[in-house]
Amino acid sequence: MSYRTAAPVAPVTLDDVRGAQKMLSGVARVTAMEGSRHLSQLVGAPVHLKCENLQRTGSFKLRGAYVRIAGLLPEQRAAGVVAASAGNHAQGVALASSLLGVHATVFMPKGAPLPKISATRDYGAEVRLHGQVVDETLAAAQEYAERTGAVFIHPFDHPDVIAGQGTVGLEILEQCPEVRTVVVGIGGGGLAAGIAVAVKALRPDVRIVGVQAEGAAAYPPSLAAGRPVAVEHPSTMADGIKVGRPGDVPFGIVGDLVDEVRTVSEDELSTALLLCLERAKLVVEPAGASPVAALLSEPGAFAGPVVAVLSGGNVDPVLMQGVLRHGMAAQGRYLAVRLRLTDRPGALATLLGVLSVVDANVVDVSHVRTDPRLGLTEAEVELHLETKGPEHCVEVGRALREAGYPVIG
């Protein structure tokens, strides 16, 4: 199914993308294309991973940022540039500005992960922490641009940015000329729009599928309405595609050239991230894993060969720990249970003996004795267990109940 929209479209052409490719020569890497045997078996056709997580700064964002800044007039460069971002765009603007000799000021939320703040500074940008959410940070950056004359570098809503991101599409066709389906995550839409411009101009038969997180899926209602529609309070672990409203420029292109936009759940995102790490040996952030999540959710819906774009790999270690645990739980390989037992010497050892018999590995134990909900001789235990899959989880629960332990959560 093809979406069509009457929204005005800024002219981003194949020639623009090819010009961006020349501009990025020696700046952005031609990232690897890796085959995935596991995904290929699921889909029933070859599946390749386009590894933009291995791009300089850890994501595709360098491409668009560099093309946008390189296209500024000398007097605009002299005034400097400003951007707002929680991570990937910040690092892309910082490195691009450094390479071009332009001063960059990047506003980031106060709660941005420390590794991303540090990396942005290391790439040469002046970092200013402002606001708790990206919308507040964005407003501060725009106010700074108006006050100082610095050029605001939007993360996706500009033709030069879209042309830069479109170079990923040219590389896909060069590396996998037989491709039939390209799957790419969508936030504001810059990457999907750029890839669609490049791929559809050269191979109109290739199907382009966009993927959004369920809790931040602004494109489906926007495409249905024929105009960008904001989603209030977008929520997802995939901060790279956590955008509440499509960009005006990419929206028209996505509506004309992207064949389908799918959504994926948080469980599917975390499972996909875990698969990338275990099977492909690739560190990918949740937004970058969204195309893999779409393949896992309905593998028979994609004609192969398929190229899934892993858009970034800048995942905070704290988030990674939680996402991996979530992914293991979704696969039945991690189980958390709460139960009550009699508070007497040896009671915990007896409980652990039951778990040992069913071969459940105890990762963590929390033992609570003082709680108004507990009786005088009761204790509550929360156990975090490594398990072998859904059937093993059922076996563990059955063993606990048969041993007389009331499971309460």
Beta strands, then each sheet from edge to edge (+ up, - down):
strand 1: 33-35
strand 2: 47-51
strand 3: 81-84
strand 4: 104-108
strand 5: 126-129
strand 6: 151-152
strand 7: 181-185
strand 8: 207-213
strand 9: 260-264
strand 10: 306-310
strand 11: 334-342
strand 12: 361-368
strand 13: 378-386
sheet 1: 1+ 2- 10- 7- 8- 9-
sheet 2: 5+ 4+ 3+ 6+
sheet 3: 11+ 13- 12+
end
